[in-house]
């Protein structure tokens, strides 16, 4: 069974309270909609600072959430000088401390993670694809740098676009880009 690839670059999710500190009353304008229903990339960016370095111009995704989270890659972590855990979105247990700098202020939060590889799925798609009892799959990638990616979690939501999210480190290792197709095995 095939699934479309979505390559996820580093990005920031903000709580409403932290958004206000960083941007004041500025409206979060949509730059482009994402494939997942209700999600979007805003026109806003922040800088993210770790113990050793800084990443500039990190995209803020919307809408605001109940928590603040910075999703980075392992490669980013070396530049920042941190050791973030691999976690599901929203699980900030053991997250790395980062300073997020916006135009109106800055915050320091325990919010840095490397996101688990995951496939967005809803109940209808689970039934259609016969994945009702499955929580983790592997992916087979064909091509010049083909191989197997293990530990890809199925991420349930009320409404989903069936797509695997890989960070840029994973995608680059297999020469994958947005909208490529890989096989669930």
N, C-alpha and C positions, 0 to 999 in steps of 0.2 A: 504494500500500500504506500502510495506517495504522499508527501506533505511538502508544502511550499516553505522556503526559507525566508526568514526575516532577520537581517543582521542588525544587532542592537549595539550602537555606539555608546560610549559613556554618557550618562545623563543624570538629571536630578529630579526627584519628586519632593514637593514641599508641602508641609502642613499649612493650613490657613494662617496660623499665628506666625510661623517663620517666614512665610511669603510677605506678610505685612512688614516685618523687620527689614527684609532685604529690598523690597520694592515699594513700600508705603502703600498708597491707595491706587497705584498704577494698575490698570486693567491687564489681565493676561490675554493678550491677543493671539489668535491662532495663526501660526505660520502654515501648517498643513495638518490635515487629519491623518491619523494612523489607522491601520487596518482593523485594530481591535475596536469594537463599538464604543463610542463615547470618549476615546483617547485621542490626544493631539500633541503635536510639538508646538510649543509657543514660540513667539518671536524673541523671548527673553533668554538671556544667558547669564551665567555667574562664573566666577573664578573659584576654584577649589584648591585649598592649600593643606599640605600634609607636613610632616616633620622635616622633610628635605627639599621639597619642591612644590610647584604650583601648576595646575592645569587651567588654562584660560579659555573662556568662551564655551563653557559646558552648557548644553541646551537644557532648559526647564521644560518638563512635560506636564501636561494638565489632563484633567482638572486636578486641583489640590487634593491631597489625601489626608488621612488621620495622622500621618507620620512623615518625617523628613528622612529621605534616603538618597544616597549617592551611589549609583551603580557604575563600577569601573571594571577594567580588565586587570589581569595580573601584570601586564606590561605597564599600565598606568600606576600600579601600586609601587613599582620600583622607582619611578620618577618621584612619586609623592613620599616615599620612605615609610610606607605603612605595610601591614600584613593583614588585609581584610579576610574574613571567612567567606566561604561559598555558602550562600543562603538563598531561600525562596524570598521573593519580594515581600516586604513587610516583616520578615523575621530579622530583627536587628541584634539578636543575641551574639555577643562577642564582636560586634561591629567596630570598625576602626574610627578613632576620633579624626574629624576633618573640620576645617574652618571653611565656611561658604561665604563668599564676599559678593554682595550685590551693590547697586548704586546708592542705596539709602542706609545700608548697615551691613553688619556681618554677624554670623553666629558660629559657635563651635558646638558640634554635636557628635555623638557616637552613632554614626550613620553610614559609614563606608562599607560596602559589600561587593563581592563578585556574585552576580546573579547566577543561580542554577540554570542549566540548559532546561528549556521547557517547551511544551507544545500546548498552545491555547486550544481548549476544547469545551464544548457544552454537552448537555445531556443528549440532545438530538444527534449531534455528530458522533458521540460515543456509541449510540445504538446503531447508527448507520454504518460505522466503521468496525462494529463488533469489538469495541474496546471497553465494555462495561466493567470488567473485572481487572483491568490493567492500570497500574499506577506509574510504572517505569518501563521505558523501551530503549532500544538501541537503534541507531541510524546507519544505513549503508550508503556511503558516498562513492559514486563512480567518478572517473576522470583521472587526469594526470597525477594528482595528489590524493587519490581516493583512499578510503579506509573506513573504519567503524568508529562511531562516537557512541559511547555507553553513557548510562546514567542520565537519560533525558526524561524528565518528569512530565506527566500529564497534569496540566494546570486547569482546574475546573472553574468556569464562570457561568453566570446566568445566560449570557449571550457571547459567543466567541467566533472569531475568524480562525479557521483551522490552519495554524502556522506554527512552525518551530522557531523559537528565538534563540539565536546563538550570538555570543558577544564577538567582537571583531577579532580577538585572538583565535577563537575556535574557527570562525569563518575563514580567516586568512590562512590558517594551517592546512585547510582542505581546498583552497582556492574557490570558496563559495561566495556568491553575491545574492542580493535580494532577488526573490522570485525564482531562484533555482529550485529544483525539486530533488529531494532525497527520499530514500526508501526506509520505511519503518520495518524493522525485523524483530 
